[in-house]
Structures are given as structure tokens and as C-alpha cells.
Amino acid sequence: MVMLKLDPKVLQPYLDYLKMPVSCFCPHWHGRDFEHWNKDTLEHALLLAEAAGLAGLAAMPNPEPPLTTLELCRAYMSLADRVIKKYKLSLKFYVHIGLTPNTEQVKRAIEATRLEKRIISMKAYWGRSTGSLSIIHEDQQLKVWETLAKEGYEKVVIGHHEDESLMNDKLFKRDNPITWSLLCRPEIAEISSYKKHIAMAESVKFPGRIHVAHVSTCEVVDLINAYNGPLLRPSCGVTPHHWIFDNTLLNAPYGCEVKCNPALRDETTRAGIQRLFFDGKIDLQESDHAPHSEEDKKAETPASGLACGSAWPYTVAIMRALSMNETQVKNVTFGAAVSLFGLTDKVEYKPRVPDFKKLAELQKGYHFDPFYMFKA
């Protein structure tokens, strides 16, 4: 089995649910642009988000140059604001500022969150991913947590949790892309990273919150739900590809197109993640919309990431067709995210029917659609 499949009893309700309005907030969106314009432009990304029915989104800090200063964050928001004004878009736009191993940069990033209300959290790449942002050495990681605690940062730190010591990207075989999941980026890398960072954050009495981005292992979800410490209040988000696709899709003819960080998991884990999501153990859905150029994906080691932002209304229809109740649908696609980032009184829940015709045209701006099978 390569993905969650809609059997005939579910297919008709799914098609009916596509006609229903949605109002989503995506806290994990790679808008690209700056020097990454060849991957996507911020204008195109925002038009796609609007057509998909998003009420708002928060951009990740790893375009090039990365969003590590107040000035760069404001420049990026200014680009977005011009697009929103030009096309009279209704969505709200926010950013996460990136963290580096430099503790002085961490201090300035904290100050940036206090000076600019649209910088809603910080993002730490505890293992290498796309772009130049990463903090991979444990001594540097601990110093970052010490600085955050000492400076009294009380908001959210979003973590990309992959333990560098348990990853080996050199084992990837382009003619056997499932090696990315089985050998290069195994589940234990995420589990180990989460355990280490919870321990570090606790040891320095970090007063803020920890959010695990794109959780892909059942063990981390279980650890988050079992956590009973007085601080941290950990949460997690799941991407649609991690609860809908399993890693055998990596060996499909287009397998390199669905290579991502963290990697897709085996069917047992995928089914477990879906169950935990529907059981309310995973706080929210985050798209991790991460487009790349066709050239990037044809490299010997293809870039990691899926252009999946247009899948938002389709995945909401899948949730409904699989009997997720409306209260939970609203919470995992909107309420939990705006609450986590303190935006409850700033982003309005206003359901509308997505513009599927425009969405399809905008998706053509990417060379591959990983969710094409749900859009036929």
C-alpha cells in the first residue's frame, strides 16, 4: 500500500465534501523567493494559498538569505504585503524567525519577536534540511536553549527534529529512493532529537513552548502526550503527506518528487500516525508546502520537499470523508494553530469555497503535483 486509499464507500462523500467551505491556517509554509525565486515566488505562493482557502499562513525562515534578523523578516513581510495589497487577498501573513548557533543572533531574534508582532515564533533546525539554517552540534544546541531561557523567551520554538549523529545522507541511492527513509533519515533520528531537546530545555528551565514540526513517528507523538512536566507544554503538527503517504511511494516512478525531511515512513507508522491524528493526539495539520525547481529534483541527491499547499482543501475533504467530526476538523486546520501562536483575535475563521479552477492553474506553476491522485 503506497497511500491511504479512498474506498468506494468513502469516495462519494469525499467528492461531496469538496464542495464545502474551508478556512485554514497553515503555520508551516515555505514561500521561497528572495534568492530562491527559481523554486517559487512569494507572489505565486500567496495566490495559491488564497485560492486554497487559507485564512492565514506563517512562513518558514529558510529562503536565501534566511530570515534571521528583524530587518530581513520585515523585508520579507513587505514583499508579502505588496502582493496582498495588489491582489486584494484576504489572508493574513506572518513569519517565524530562524535561529543559528550564534548566541548573539539568538538574543537579537528574541528582541525581534518583541518588536515585531508578526514574527510569531522561532524556528530551529536541529538537523540539516533545506537551506543554510541548522544547529547540529549538541554543545551549540544547549547554548541556544540556555540563551532562550536566560533572556526569558516565553513564546514557541518550532523544532525540526532530526539527530545529525543518526543520519547518513550519503547512503541515498537515486535508483532506489526508499533508501532516504530506510537508511538516510530513519525514525530513530527524530525520536532521539526530540528526547535530547526536551531534556536540554528542561535542564535550563526554558519558559516557552516546544512545537515539533512535521512529526513522523508514533513514538514522538506518544512522548508528547505523556509529557507531564511543569514547563514546555510540547505540541506537534503533522503534514498531509506523512499521514496519507507511506514510504513505498518513494519507489514509484516519481519517487524522488516525494523525497522530504523527515522522510516518509513505512505503512505501519503511516497508519499509526493517521490513527493518532484522528484520535486527537496530534494538535494540528501543517502543510510544509516546500516547492523546488525541476532541476533541484533531478539532482543526484534530489532536494527534499513537496509543493503541497494546494492540497489543503482536498485533505480537509478527506478528513471529513473519513468521519473526523467538524469540531476536530476546525481545530486541526485552524483553531489549534492560531491558539498556539497567539493569533486567536487576529485571524478570522471565515469559511469559503476554494477556487478550484484557479488553484489548478496555479499548481501548474510547479512541475509536479504530489496529490494529483486526489484531484482527478
PyMOL commands that set and color helices and strands:
alter all, ss='L'
color gray80, all
select helices_A, chain A and resi 8-17+42-51+70-87+103-115+138-150+164-166+169-171+179-184+187-203+218-226+240-244+247-251+255-258+267-278+294-297+309-321+326-340+356-363+372-374
alter helices_A, ss='H'
color red, helices_A
select strands_A, chain A and resi 24-29+54-59+92-98+119-125+156-160+209-212+232-238+284-285
alter strands_A, ss='S'
color yellow, strands_A
deselect
rebuild
show_as cartoon
